[in-house]
């Protein structure tokens, strides 16, 4: 399972929204272990062998934890997945929808 696209939205106004959205997308779309000097940066896909619902929960939790760790301008976020129909799941591709509240 991998995340093929990320939709980021916010519960507030800020002139920095586009920069924050870019940073959040970067965190989510970077595989963990691929960023030199920041091996923990990004999302691990170790849960790919778990049942789909379990894997989605684990990835959503990791997304929230990594955003909290690496993007201090975000206070909290909610993660949901689109494309959880049978075809998308069989292809191993999900679209993450992330709603963030600014700090």
PEWO-V660206 format. One record per residue. N is the residue number from 1. RES is the residue in one small letter. PHI is phi as a letter, one per 20 degrees, with the letter a starting at -180 (* if undefined). PSI is psi as a letter, one per 40 degrees, with the letter a starting at -180 (999 if undefined). NEAR is the number of other ideal C-beta (glycine too) atoms within 12 Angstrom. Layout:
((N RES PHI PSI NEAR) (N RES PHI PSI NEAR))
//
This chain:
((1 x * h 33) (2 x c i 26) (3 x e h 36) (4 x e d 18) (5 x b i 19) (6 x c h 34) (7 x d h 23) (8 x d h 34) (9 x c i 24) (10 x c i 28) (11 x e f 19) (12 x r i 18) (13 x d i 10) (14 x a i 18) (15 x f e 11) (16 x e e 20) (17 x g d 20) (18 x f d 14) (19 x f d 18) (20 x f d 32) (21 x f d 27) (22 x f d 17) (23 x f d 26) (24 x f d 38) (25 x f d 27) (26 x f d 24) (27 x f d 37) (28 x f d 42) (29 x e e 27) (30 x e h 27) (31 x f h 23) (32 x g i 25) (33 x n e 16) (34 x d e 17) (35 x d h 18) (36 x g h 9) (37 x m e 8) (38 x c g 16) (39 x f d 13) (40 x e e 19) (41 x f h 26) (42 x n a 28) (43 x d h 41) (44 x e i 26) (45 x d f 26) (46 x f e 16) (47 x e e 26) (48 x f d 22) (49 x e e 12) (50 x e i 15) (51 x g i 13) (52 x g d 25) (53 x f d 16) (54 x f d 16) (55 x f d 27) (56 x f d 30) (57 x f d 20) (58 x f d 25) (59 x f d 35) (60 x f d 30) (61 x f d 20) (62 x f d 31) (63 x g d 42) (64 x f d 30) (65 x f d 25) (66 x f d 32) (67 x f d 39) (68 x f d 22) (69 x f d 19) (70 x d e 27) (71 x c g 33) (72 x f e 15) (73 x f e 25) (74 x d h 35) (75 x e d 20) (76 x b i 20) (77 x b i 37) (78 x c h 22) (79 x d h 35) (80 x c i 23) (81 x d h 32) (82 x d i 20) (83 x m f 26) (84 x e e 24) (85 x f i 14) (86 x g d 9) (87 x f d 11) (88 x f d 21) (89 x f d 22) (90 x f d 13) (91 x f e 16) (92 x m f 20) (93 x c h 22) (94 x c i 36) (95 x d h 26) (96 x e h 36) (97 x d h 26) (98 x d h 38) (99 x d h 26) (100 x d i 36) (101 x d h 22) (102 x f i 26) (103 x f 999 18))
//
